Structures are given as C-alpha cells and as structure tokens.
C-alpha cells in the first residue's frame, strides 16, 4: 500500500542538511558549490506538481508555467532554509511554491487585462465580448462571458491597491498600527 505522503520529510531534511554541509565545506576550501542532488530537485518537483492539483489551482490553463515558477523559486531560495529553525522543509518549500503560483496568476491576469483592454480599445469587440467581423458574430474569448466585466473588475482591484498604499503612506510611526 502506498503512503499518502509523497515526500518523506525526514529524508528531505537530511538531504538539505547534507547539502548545506557540503556547500559550507566547499566555500571554506574555495571550491565551487556542489551540484544540487537529484533527490532535492525531485522533492521540489513533487511539491509543485502536488500543489498544482489542489482545487484552487487545478483549472488554470497555465499550470505548467506555475509549476516551473514554483520549482525556480525553490531553487533560488533553498539556501535560505535553516534546519536549526525548522525541521519541516516540506512546509517551507510548499509556501514558496504557493506564493510563486499566486505571482504567476497575477502576471497572467495582467496579461489577459492588457489583451482584453487593447481588443476593446481597437473596437474589435462589442459589449459582450463578441466580434462582428464580416463573417458574422463569433465569440472572441472563451474564458470570460463578459470581457468588459473582467476589465472593470481588474481596474477596480488595481485602484483599491493604489488607495490602500496611499492610506498607509499617510500614516507615520505608531499611527500605522492604530485603528482609525
């Protein structure tokens, strides 16, 4: 019977500790840093793929890009993992992958906004996201029924972010932490 855990946390932790020791020894002798072991890379891949199958990420068409971003972020920041502070590398790297996924989703939404906004600007679409070029009424984009609604929601969320930043900038010192 297969285990429900796809990563053995103690083995993963030991692999990270061993790599850190090898890396420190190489640094002291002036040798180049050792290559990251395949096992650690496989763990990063399993974490990213596993998280991508969660309900909040499964339906994105750019899931492969999300997985790639997650693995890349793990490789960029895995030296920051400190085994003296945490014995749970699975949780640490899952958080890294999770935030990489969120950043990818934001990038893709921004790209979609730019695409939809430019399409709307050039008058290709009517108010319902359809094109009425010479061939008749053809649906232009399949993801959103109402592109205008997507554009409006995106612009509102961006405005809220700007307004929140302005509010925080107005407050100084301890005032930032006090309720108004």
C-alpha atoms as one frame of an Amber mdcrd trajectory, in Angstrom:
protein
   0.000   0.000   0.000   1.395   3.394  -0.996   1.924   6.090   1.583  -0.350
   9.128   1.408   2.726  11.353   1.739   4.601  11.847  -1.493   7.672  13.313
   0.222   9.433  11.797   3.187  10.071  14.897   5.307  12.906  13.426   7.438
  14.769  12.242   4.315  14.209  15.605   2.645  15.512  17.405   5.732  18.576
  15.150   5.876  19.323  15.748   2.190  19.163  19.505   2.768  21.422  19.283
   5.840  23.947  17.153   3.934  23.942  19.579   1.017  24.419  22.561   3.358
  27.401  20.823   4.986  28.942  20.080   1.576  28.275  23.632   0.434  29.878
  25.128   3.546  32.923  22.852   3.186  33.306  23.845  -0.465  33.032  27.520
   0.437  35.768  27.190   3.091  38.150  25.483   0.678  37.337  27.840  -2.181
  35.899  25.054  -4.306  32.772  25.620  -6.409  29.435  24.902  -4.739  28.290
  21.295  -5.179  25.501  20.427  -7.587  22.065  20.184  -6.001  21.232  16.493
  -5.567  18.541  14.983  -7.775  16.564  13.963  -4.695  16.141  17.599  -3.613
  15.124  18.578  -7.158  12.621  15.724  -7.285  11.139  16.903  -3.991  10.721
  20.425  -5.385   9.020  18.992  -8.459   6.706  16.781  -6.406   5.741  19.704
  -4.159   4.959  21.950  -7.139   3.013  19.280  -9.022   1.140  18.234  -5.892
   0.133  21.796  -5.055  -0.948  22.397  -8.651  -3.555  19.650  -8.255  -5.278
  21.436  -5.373  -8.772  22.738  -6.246  -7.712  26.400  -6.211  -5.032  25.815
  -8.895  -6.171  22.816 -10.976  -8.208  24.656 -13.636  -5.660  27.213 -14.786
  -4.535  26.756 -18.374  -1.028  27.929 -17.467  -0.476  25.333 -14.718   2.813
  24.217 -16.296   4.153  27.761 -16.015   3.021  27.859 -12.392   4.882  24.610
 -11.674   8.012  25.933 -13.393   7.864  29.169 -11.407   7.466  27.201  -8.178
  10.475  24.996  -8.886  12.544  28.006  -9.950  11.684  29.840  -6.723  12.614
  26.781  -4.645  15.996  26.647  -6.368  16.536  30.368  -5.888  15.742  30.364
  -2.179  16.555  26.887  -0.928  19.786  28.107   0.687  17.624  30.271   2.965
  16.144  27.183   4.615  17.656  26.897   8.098  17.411  23.397   9.610  18.173
  24.840  13.063  14.951  26.871  12.938  12.631  24.375  11.266  12.508  20.626
  10.847   9.765  20.841   8.214  11.232  21.603   4.781   8.057  20.359   3.085
   6.011  23.188   4.628   8.730  25.761   3.931   9.003  24.920   0.241   5.254
  24.468  -0.164   4.868  28.101   0.937   7.493  29.191  -1.594   5.657  27.333
  -4.365   2.272  28.654  -3.222   3.393  32.274  -3.476   5.084  31.598  -6.823
   1.710  30.299  -8.060  -0.054  33.437  -6.836   2.503  35.661  -8.568   2.038
  33.725 -11.834  -1.739  34.075 -11.595  -1.365  37.832 -11.118   1.005  38.068
 -14.107  -1.415  36.108 -16.277  -4.378  38.237 -15.178  -2.422  41.361 -16.038
  -1.581  39.926 -19.473  -5.225  38.998 -20.008  -6.249  42.518 -18.979  -3.811
  44.048 -21.472  -5.074  41.746 -24.225  -8.735  42.427 -23.479  -8.225  46.167
 -22.993  -6.357  46.540 -26.278  -9.007  44.474 -28.056 -11.724  46.672 -26.567
  -9.754  49.830 -27.395  -9.471  48.956 -31.055 -13.200  48.281 -31.252 -12.945
  44.654 -32.249 -15.426  43.523 -29.604 -18.894  44.650 -28.688 -20.072  44.944
 -25.056 -20.481  41.185 -24.660 -17.065  40.003 -25.839 -18.095  39.122 -29.380
 -16.581  40.106 -32.679 -18.839  41.061 -35.531 -16.314  40.958 -38.317 -17.549
  40.260 -41.834 -18.082  36.572 -41.114 -20.799  37.231 -38.503 -20.889  37.053
 -34.741 -18.035  34.896 -33.457 -17.109  34.518 -29.802 -13.641  36.033 -29.392
 -12.586  34.755 -25.954 -13.744  31.640 -24.217 -12.672  32.288 -20.606 -14.967
  35.161 -19.697 -18.510  35.650 -20.911 -18.266  39.374 -20.378 -14.843  40.849
 -21.090 -15.983  44.306 -20.073 -16.801  42.929 -16.627 -13.325  41.392 -16.343
 -11.698  44.695 -17.352 -13.815  46.638 -14.874 -13.087  44.202 -12.013  -9.360
  44.264 -12.758  -9.247  48.056 -12.849 -11.217  48.266  -9.578  -8.836  45.875
  -7.827  -5.840  47.877  -9.047  -7.431  51.127  -7.830  -8.097  49.591  -4.398
  -4.433  48.589  -4.141  -3.335  52.141  -5.003  -5.774  53.638  -2.484  -4.550
  51.291   0.267  -0.926  52.231  -0.435  -1.808  55.936  -0.217  -3.535  55.393
   3.132  -0.529  53.577   4.565   1.838  56.290   3.311  -0.220  58.995   5.061
   0.235  57.278   8.406   3.582  57.611  10.157   5.252  55.754  13.000   2.898
  54.118  15.507  -0.130  55.516  13.666   0.262  52.730  11.080  -0.722  50.177
  13.724  -3.590  52.059  15.330  -7.192  51.844  14.192  -8.702  55.000  12.769
